[in-house]
Amino acid sequence: MTIPTAPAPRNRDVFGRLSKLDRFLPVWIFGAMALGIALGKLFPALGPALESVKLDTVSLPIAIGLLWMMYPVLAKVKYGKMPEVAANWKMSGTSLFLNWILGPALMFGLAWLFLPDHPEYRTGLVLVGIARCIAMVLIWNMLACGDSEYAAVLVAINSVFQIVMYTVLGYFYLTIVPQWLGGEAVALNISMGEIAKSVLIFLGIPLAAGFLTRLILTRLKGDEWYEKKFVPRLSPTAIIGLLFTIVMMFSLKGEVILNQPLDVIRIAIPLLSYFIIMFGLSFGVSYLLKFPYADTATISFTAAGNNFELAIAVAIGVFGLASGEALATVVGPLIEVPALISLVYLSLWLGRRLYPSDPLWRSESESKR
C-alpha cells in the first residue's frame, strides 16, 4: 500500500492546509444538528412530509444527501489503483476481522453491559453493530487524510459481506447467544435480497457515478485538469451533502432527543463507548502491524463506523416505527456524527505523533528542527 508522495507545503501543518469549511466542520455539524431540531420543532408537519416520499426505506431528502456526500469522494478515487490495493490481503484481512468479528461482538457486549433491563434497546444496538459502514466512512476517511482507494475497496468488500452475513450475524447475536445468557431469542426476518437492494442503492449509485465521472472527464479533459481543477471544486460539496443530511436527519428524528432524553442518554453510552473502543483498538492494531498512516486511518474509521441506514430500515421493518428497537437505531447516527468528527481530529493528532516520517507531516517536523 502506498501513501501520497507529494510533499506538503513547508511550515504549514495539516490543520493549516484545511479549508475554512473543513477546519470549522465541528461548528457546522453542531449548527446543522441544532437547525434540524429547530426545524422539526417549529414545523411539526415537516417530518411526516419528508417521510412521505422514500427511496427504498429511507426518506428521500436523507437519501439524496447520502448519495451526494458519497459521490464527490468516490469521484476522487483512482480506480486503476484498486486491484493493487485489493491484493494486499494482510490489511484487508485485518479490516475484515475488525469489522465482522470484533465489531459485532463488542457492540453485543456493550449493549448487554449497559442495557441489561432494556432488551428492545439491546436488540436495536445489535442491529447497528452488525451493519458495517458503507457511506459516511468515506467522509471521515477523507477528512482524516486516509487512503481513498483503500477506503473504496473496503467499502466494496463490506458491502458484499453485508449482503451475506447480516442475517447470519443477526440470527447468531439475537437468537443463539441470548439463549446462552438466559435471555429471550429474537427472530430477524429479513432477506439477503432486501439487504442487497439497500447496498446497491446507497453504494452502487454513487460508485457508478464517481467511476463514470472520472472515466469520461479524464478522457475529455485529461488527468491533470481532472485532479487539479475539477476535483478541488467538487470535493467541498461532499461536506455540504453531509451537512444537508444532518439537518434532514435531525429535523425528522430530533424530537426523540427532546421527548425521551434519559432513554437517549442510556442508549448513547454504549454507542459512544463502542466508537471510542473500536477506533482505539483498530488504530492500535494497525500501528503495531506497521501499516502506513493513511491505511491505519482508513482501517480505523471503516471499523468504527456503522451502516445506520440499513439498521434503521431493518428495525422499522421488523419491529415497527414506534418500537424501542427503532429508537435505538435512530439514536445511532445522532451520536455517531459528533463522535466520529472528534475521532477525525484524534486521528490527525495521533498520526502527527506516531508517524513523524510520513510525507503528510514531514515538512512540519523539519520546520521545528
N, C-alpha and C positions, 0 to 999 in steps of 0.2 A: 504494500500500500504506500502510495506517495502522498505528500502534502504539498501545498503551493510553494514554489521555489522563488517566486518574485520577492525581492527584499522589500521590507516595509519601509516607508519614509523615515529618515533619521529624526531622532529626537521627538518622535511622536508615538505614544503608546496606542494600543488597540482601542481604548476608550476614546482617545482623542481623534481617532480616524472615523468614529461613528458619526452619522448624520444626526441632526437635531431630532429627527423623528425617531431614530433608534436609541439615541442617548437618553432621551426622556421617556422611553417606552413605558416604564412602570407608571409614570404620571398619567400617560394617555390611557393605559389599561384601567387604572382605578377610576379615571374620569369616565371611561366608557361603561364600566360597571355601574357607577352612580347614575349616569344618564339613563341606562337601561332600566334600572329600578324605578327612577323617577317617572319615566315614560309609562311603565306598567302601572304605576300607582295613580298617575294623573289621568290616564286614559284606560280604564278597565276593559273597554271593548277592544283595545289593541291586540291583546293576547289571543283571544278567540279568533279575531280576524286573520292574524298571521298564521295561526294553527289550521285555519280552514283550507289552506292550499298547501299541499305537501309534495315533495319529491321523494319517492319511496315512503319511508315512515318519518321523514324529517321535515319540519316546517320549511317551506320554500325559501324564505329570506335567509334562514340559517344555512340551508343547503347552498344557496348562491354564495354566501360569504365563505363557506368552507371550500368550495370549488375554486373560488377566485384566489384565496390566500395560498392555495397549493400550486396553482398554475404558474405564477412567476418563478417560484422556487424550482419547479420541475422543468421550466424553460431554460434555467441556468445549467442544468445537468449536462455534462459532456457524455452522451450516450455511448460514444465509441470506446470510452474507458471502462464501461460497466462489465464486460466479460473478464477483463484483467482483475477488477475489483472483486467480482464474484468468485474468482478462482482461489482467493485467499481463505481457505477453509478454517484456519486457526481462529481468525477474527469472527468469521461468520458462525462457526461452531460455538464460540464464546457467547455471541449475541443470542443464538438460539437457546442455549442453556439458561441465560439470564431471563429471557422473555417467556419461555414456555415451561420451564421447571421451577426456577426460583421465584419469579414474579407472582404467578397464581398461588403458590404455596405461602408466600409472605403475606399476600392480601388476605387469604383464608385465615391464617394465624392471627393477624391483627384484628380482623373482624370478630373472631371468637373471643379474643382477649378484651377488647374494648366494648363489645356489644353482647355480652352473654345473655341479657334479658330482652333482646330485640331480634328475634330470628328473621323477621322480614327485612330489617336493615342489613343484617349479615348477608342474606341472600343477594340483596342489591349490590353490596360491595364485592361479593364473589363474581357476580356478572361483570363488574368493572374489571376485576383482576385478571379474568381470562380473556378479556378483549384487548389485544395488543395494539398499540398506536400506529395508525397509518396516515394521519392527517397533520395535526398540529406539531408533531415531532419535526416536520420539515422546517417549520418556522423557528422552533427553539434551536435546532441544529444550525441553521443559517446564522442566527444571532450569536451563537457561541463559537462561530468560526469552525464548525465541523466540516467533514468531507461530504460535499453534495452528492457525488456519485455513489459513495458508500451508503449514504442515507437512502438513496433511491433503491439500491439493491436490497437493503434490509427491510425497507417498506414493502417491496415486492415479495420477499421471502415470507415476511409476517402475514401478508395478505393470503398467500397460498396456505400457510399453516392455519390461519384463522378459519378458512373455509372447512378444513378437515378436522381441526382439533377443538373448535369452540364447543360443539355439542358433546364431544368426548370428555373434555375437562369439566363441562357443566354437569354431566352425569356423575363424574368422579367426586367433585367437590360439593355437590348439592344432594346427592343420593347416597353414595357409598360412605364417604368419610364421616358425615354427621351421624350415621348409624353406629360407627365405631365409637363416637364420643357420647352416645346416648341421646342424641337429638333426633328430630324428625327429618325424614327424607323428603326432598322436594323434586318434583318432576319438571324437566325442562323440555318443553315440546316446541322445538324449532328445527327446521330442516336445513341441510347444507345449502340447498338452493336459495333459501331466503338470505343466508349469510353471504353467499356468492354474489347475489344481486346487489346488496349493500356495498360490498367491496368493489364491484365493477363500476358502480355509480360514483362513489366518493374517491376512488383511486384511479379507475380506468379512464374516466373523462378528462381530468386534469393531466394525467400522464400522457394520454394520446395528444392532447392539445399542446403540451410542452414539447413533446418529441417532434410533432409536425411543424411547430413554430421554428425550432432550431433547424430542422431539415430544409424547410422552404426558404427561410430568410438567409441562411448561410450560403445557399446556392445562388440566391439572387443578389445578395449584397456582400458576401464574403465573411470569413471568420472574424477578421479584425473589427469590421463595422458592428457585427453582432455582439462581440464581447465588450467593446469599448463605447459603443453608442446606444445600442438597443437595450442590453441587459441593465446598465445603470439606470435607465429611465423606467424600466419595467419593475425592477426589484422592489422599490419602495411601495408599490401598490399592494404587495403581499401583506404589509403591515396594515394598510388601510382596510384590506379584506378581513384581517384578524380583528381589528377594532370594530368594524361593522358587525361581524359575527358576535362579538361580546355584547354589543348594545342590544342586538336582537335576542340573544340568549337570555340576558338578564331582564329584558322587558317581558319575556314570556315566563321566566321561572323565578325572577327576583322576589316575587310575592312570597315564595316559600320561606325565604330568609326572614321576612317580616312577620309571617304568621306562625312559624314554628322554629323560633331561634334556638331554643335549647336542644331540640332534636337535630337541627343542622349542626350545632357545635359538637354533639356526640358523634355524628357521622363524620364530621370534618377531622376529628382527632386521629382515627386510624388512617384516613386518606392522607393527611399531611405527614404522618409517620411513614407511610408507605413511600411517598415521593422522596423524602429525605434519605431513608434507609436504602431504597433501591438505587437511587442515584449514587450515594456514597459507596455502596458495595460494587457497583458497576465501574465507577471511576477507579476505585482502588484495585480491583482485579485487572482492569485494562492496563493500569500503570505498572503493576507488578509483572505483567506479561510483556512489558516493554513495547506496547503499541504506541505509535506517534500520537501527539495531542489531538489532531483532527479526528482520528479514528476513535480515540478514547472518548471524546465529546460525543461523537455520533452514537457509539455503543451505549453510553450512559443515558442520553436523552431518549433513545429508542426503548431502552429498558424501563425508564421511569414513567413514560407517558402511557396513556391508555386510549382505546377507541370508545369514547363515551357515546358517540352517535349510535354505535351498534348496541352497547349495553342498555342505553335508554330505550331504544326501539324494542329490544327483547323484553325488558321489564314491563313496558306498557302493553306489548302484545300478549304476554303470558299472564301477567298478574293484574293488569288494568291501570288506568291513568292515576287513580286515587290511591293506589297501593303504597305501602311502606317500601316495597322493593323499588318502585318507580321513583319515590322520593330520594332514596339513597343514590340512585344512578344520576338523578338530576343535580344533586349537590356536587357530584364529582367534578364537572368542568368549572363550577363556581370556585372550587378550591384549587383545581389544577392550574388555572391561568396565573394567579398571583404566585403560586408556589414555584412553577416552572420558570417564570421570568426571573425570580430570585435565584434559582439554580443556574440560570444563564450567567449571571454575574459571578456566582461562586465558581463556575467552570472556568471563566476567563481569569479569575484571581488565582485559582489552583494551577492553571496552565502556565501562567507567567512565572510561578514559583517552582513548579515541578519540571517544567520543560524550558529552561532558560536558553538552551541552544536551538530551540525551534525557530525557524525563519519568522514566525509570527511575532516573536518577542525579541529577536536577536538585536535589532537596532536599539531598542530600549536599554538592553543590558550593556551594549557597547557605549552608549552615551553616558552611562553612570560611572564608567571606569576613569 
